[in-house]
Amino acid sequence: MADFKELAPRLSFIENKERPHAYLVRTHANFRRPLPEEDAMLIMESMK
């Protein structure tokens, strides 16, 4: 299972690395923008 705290610094769509949870609370992840392919791959790899 992925650990968001470890993964967040590596994700390019999370611009504010000090408050990564803000990208997931009360909004659609990434503010409805498509995830970059590199970020999607990192997320999928971390879930293996």
Rosetta silent file (secondary structure, phi, psi, omega in degrees, C-alpha in Angstrom):
SEQUENCE: MADFKELAPRLSFIENKERPHAYLVRTHANFRRPLPEEDAMLIMESMK
SCORE:     score description
SCORE:     0.000 S_00000001
   1 L     0.000  142.697 -177.747    0.000    0.000    0.000 S_00000001
   2 L   -74.360  142.159  174.372    1.245    3.473   -0.826 S_00000001
   3 L  -104.719  110.131 -174.514    2.348    5.848    1.933 S_00000001
   4 H   -60.433  -37.056 -178.838    1.199    9.315    0.925 S_00000001
   5 H   -63.438  -34.581  178.302    3.717   11.084    3.178 S_00000001
   6 H   -80.372  -32.365 -175.733    6.586    9.329    1.417 S_00000001
   7 H   -80.694  -36.543 -173.634    5.086    9.672   -2.049 S_00000001
   8 H   -51.794  -44.461 -179.181    3.974   13.333   -1.941 S_00000001
   9 H   -63.028  -20.236 -178.171    7.458   14.910   -2.271 S_00000001
  10 H   -91.571   -9.150 -176.524    7.989   12.951   -5.498 S_00000001
  11 L   -90.339  126.800 -176.267    4.723   14.019   -7.157 S_00000001
  12 L   -73.189  -26.796 -178.442    4.986   16.993   -9.482 S_00000001
  13 L   -72.865  -15.141  176.391    1.310   17.981   -9.204 S_00000001
  14 L   -91.388  101.132 -176.026    1.807   18.714   -5.503 S_00000001
  15 L   -82.044  -36.866  179.226    3.355   22.150   -5.627 S_00000001
  16 L   -94.409   92.330 -175.314    3.196   22.952   -1.896 S_00000001
  17 L   -69.397  -17.941  178.720    5.328   20.151   -0.472 S_00000001
  18 L   -79.339  -22.286 -179.073    4.813   21.399    3.102 S_00000001
  19 L  -134.031   60.058 -175.751    1.019   20.875    2.904 S_00000001
  20 H   -64.831  -27.714 -178.901    0.439   18.034    0.439 S_00000001
  21 H   -63.586  -21.778  179.987   -2.811   16.971    2.098 S_00000001
  22 H   -62.144  -21.339  179.854   -4.403   20.226    0.887 S_00000001
  23 H   -80.597   -6.729 -177.432   -4.546   18.687   -2.591 S_00000001
  24 L  -119.136  -13.399 -174.905   -6.858   15.935   -1.336 S_00000001
  25 L   -94.371  127.907  174.596   -9.139   17.643    1.205 S_00000001
  26 L    57.562   23.994  177.408  -12.501   19.083    0.129 S_00000001
  27 L  -155.060  164.061  172.141  -11.624   19.109   -3.532 S_00000001
  28 L   -70.377  141.903  179.969  -11.052   16.740   -6.386 S_00000001
  29 H   -52.863  135.533  178.779   -7.475   15.566   -6.394 S_00000001
  30 H    62.651   25.646  175.039   -5.265   17.943   -8.346 S_00000001
  31 H    52.629   40.377  177.728   -8.093   20.487   -8.665 S_00000001
  32 H    67.197   11.360  174.386   -9.639   18.553  -11.600 S_00000001
  33 L   -87.943  149.483  177.660   -6.507   18.824  -13.716 S_00000001
  34 L   -65.332  145.141  176.019   -5.207   15.620  -15.285 S_00000001
  35 L   -73.443  139.397  172.995   -2.368   13.949  -13.435 S_00000001
  36 L   -60.956  145.394 -178.053    0.951   14.012  -15.254 S_00000001
  37 H   -56.737  -38.598 -179.908    1.777   10.570  -16.623 S_00000001
  38 H   -62.160  -40.120  178.838    4.951   10.408  -14.517 S_00000001
  39 H   -67.241  -41.280  178.527    2.931   10.988  -11.328 S_00000001
  40 H   -60.863  -41.278  178.712    0.388    8.342  -12.313 S_00000001
  41 H   -64.683  -42.704  177.510    3.214    5.853  -12.860 S_00000001
  42 H   -60.075  -43.534  179.989    4.759    6.668   -9.466 S_00000001
  43 H   -63.384  -46.046 -179.937    1.401    6.149   -7.763 S_00000001
  44 H   -63.637  -41.758  179.312    0.796    2.831   -9.520 S_00000001
  45 H   -64.295  -36.843 -177.678    4.305    1.582   -8.730 S_00000001
  46 H   -71.868  -16.248 -178.609    3.945    2.501   -5.054 S_00000001
  47 L   -90.920   -2.585  179.726    0.776    0.417   -4.793 S_00000001
  48 L   -76.268    0.000    0.000    2.468   -2.848   -5.808 S_00000001
